[in-house]
Amino acid sequence: MKEMKKVIGRPKYLKEVPNHYCPGCGHSTVHRLLAEVIEELKIRDRTICIPPCGCAVLAYYYIDVDMVEAAHGRGTAVATGMKRCLPDRVVFTYQGDGDLAAIGTAELIHAANRGESITTIFINNGVYGMTGGQMAPTTMVGQRTTTTPQGRNSACDGPPLKMCEFLSSLEGAAYLARSSVHSVKQIQQTKRYIRESFQVQLNDEGFSMVEILSMCPSNWKLSAVDSCRYIENEMTQHFPLGVIKQRETEPS
Amino acid sequence: MKRNEKVLLRGSEVIGEAALRAGCRCYFGYPITPQNELPEYMSRRMAELDDRMFLQSESELAAINMVYGASASGARVMTSSSSPGVSLMQEGISYLAACEFPAVIVNIIRGGPGLGNIAPAQSDYFQATRGGGHGDYRCIVLAPAYLQEAADLTYRAFDLADEYRIPVIVIGDGMMGQMMEPVVLPPFRKDLPTKEWAITGAGKGPSRFIRSLLLDVHVEEEHNWKLYRKYQRIERKETRSESYATEDAEMIVVAYGTAARIARGAVTRLRDKGMKVGLFRPITLWPFPTKALVQGAESAKKLLVFELSMGQMVEDVKLAMNGKAPVDLYGRPGGVVVTPVELSRILSRRYNAMQHEAQT
């Protein structure tokens, strides 16, 4: 028998504990990608994460970096305070759609506009997950949630917010990309974007954000496989994937 | 500027300069009258000094959360605002208290409720001394009445915040912010305390986190007990007050901040007329100087609370006295500031009524 070789394993900075996420949820995949990127960039010693209020509030149990929990929506303000005091650290927020695109919109826009050298990992699953599946600012038109039992009506609730496009007019926003974790190909793409967004911060180029379309089978009332299909067939129609903005860096 | 030299400064500048000398490294704030001179002073002075950071935030909500982030990283940090803005900060102050992050918050109180006006008031007493935001917590509340005291207490506020890992509120009003008085400024702090708990990146060690989410009720209860024990320690050690002409006083006026300045003038006038009136001035509003008040009021037949609000501190005075002497209120809300002469007439009437009652 040929000697066996380990080709893949648990990332060094993903703690060896079972996670609390529902089956088919996208959070655990994103956590893994973050742990991999942090290891590859060799920045674990100086990285600080600001976890959100929401399902990912317990991120400190899983990702092995320093963390300070923020109030709902205030991640980018907290990150601003930290990064301004610790300019040589890598500071990133991890926020959901309600946190980032509803209650924390003001803090996000102004942090991006100031070009704060921070990174935001934005999980867009179109619902308030932890509170039980209410309408989020990114809920699709027609999508049924516990507070839109007839489906989201854009005449009443407005259409779903496209945050990357929204921020793209801001000078301070250096890097904005949208990806998904519904397929292997897109998971790999997501990792590349996360890596690039951290690189933008390491180069001190300005604000960077990766929006990640993510499955929430429990609140979508879909199976894990159908949730992936929902992203592929529905969500990506409204939220186009790709790099939305990449500021040309001036030649030095 | 020579050491111990007196300089004539405006109140907002005194608070700002004392904060910088205490080692305040970051300031975050949003404009609101009547405290705009303070962020303006900070923006100017912080640019002159080494390693300081001034940032005008997009709201008071953002400002207090920037304070939270800076404090978590171990920096000495301050924000300032006035009543409506401090209302917006309450969410963040609750989180600061829960995570035991030190911070100094200056509230230059204005008339309210709602948008109110920009005149001097003390109507945020409840908000400051009862925690203010959600949950079971307290902030240390310092109430200077003179600009020298504003300098000393602002300077001290940073030490208290670090020692107890607690938000400290310094309160004043537009009158104190605008007036000018000679002040001896404290020296620049050189050796600031090291903060082992600060979140600065894990380095080679294990990763750490600070949070206020405690889902296990027993863990949350234990956390509340821990905070409570800290608050008891502060009550024992950090309570401050000043008594003026109280030794033989039959009526004691209780007032703080700007109201206490006015009351002192009124009490002096009445003493000149032979009336046995004294002044008790809380310097810490929380912890409230209960013990000192009860001891100082032994000879008093009556206590009269004078506050620029409609009956807030009077509750603490009643709690402190616990029926040992009757407690009356003279409140002037809405930003009205009476003169010492006007107040002396009120006090004189109440004093005479008290003596008349005693005779009949």
Interface residues (C-beta under 8 A of the other chain):
Chain A: R44 D45 R46 T47 I48 I50 V57 L58 Y60 D64 V65 D66 M67 V68 E69 A70 A71 R74 A77 V78 A79 T80 G81 M82 K83 R84 C85 L86 R89 V90 A106 E107 I109 H110
Chain B: R25 C26 F28 M53 L55 S57 E58 S59 L61 A62 A63 N65 M66 V67 Y68 G69 A70 S71 A72 S73 G74 A75 V77 E91 G92 Y95 C99 I199 T200 G201 A202 G203 K204 S207 R208 F209 I210 R211 S212 L213
